[in-house]
């Protein structure tokens, strides 16, 4: 993998893992809603 791709994966992997926890209602999780996850990571406004 190129350096740019590694940086992208490093940034998005934890976000996507947390997203999967939210969608599958796995406990414990850091965020209750996907919206909260997006706001915390500056993906949503």
N, C-alpha and C positions, 0 to 999 in steps of 0.2 A: 504494500500500500504506500502511496505517496504521502508526504508529510501533510499536505492540505487535507487529504482524505482522513488521515489519522486524527487530525485536530477536530474535524467534523464529527467523527465517530465518538471521540472522547467527550465532546460536548453533548451530543444527543443521546448516547446510550443510557445514562442515568435517567434522563427525562422520559425516554420511551419505556424504560423498566417501571418507572413510577406510574406512567399512563396505564400500563397493563395491570398494575395492582389496583388502580382506581376502577377500571372497567370490569375487572373480575371480582371486585369487592373483597380483596385479600386484606386481612388485617395482620400486623399493623401497617399502616401507610401514612405518609407524611401529609397528604392532601385528601380532603373529602371529595372534591369535585375537580373535573378536568379544567374547569375555568380557573380554579385556584392555582393549579399547577402552571397553567399558561401565564397567569399574572405574575407569579413568583419568578418565572424564568424570562419575563419580558417578551413572551411570544404573543400575548394578547394585550389589548389596551382596556 
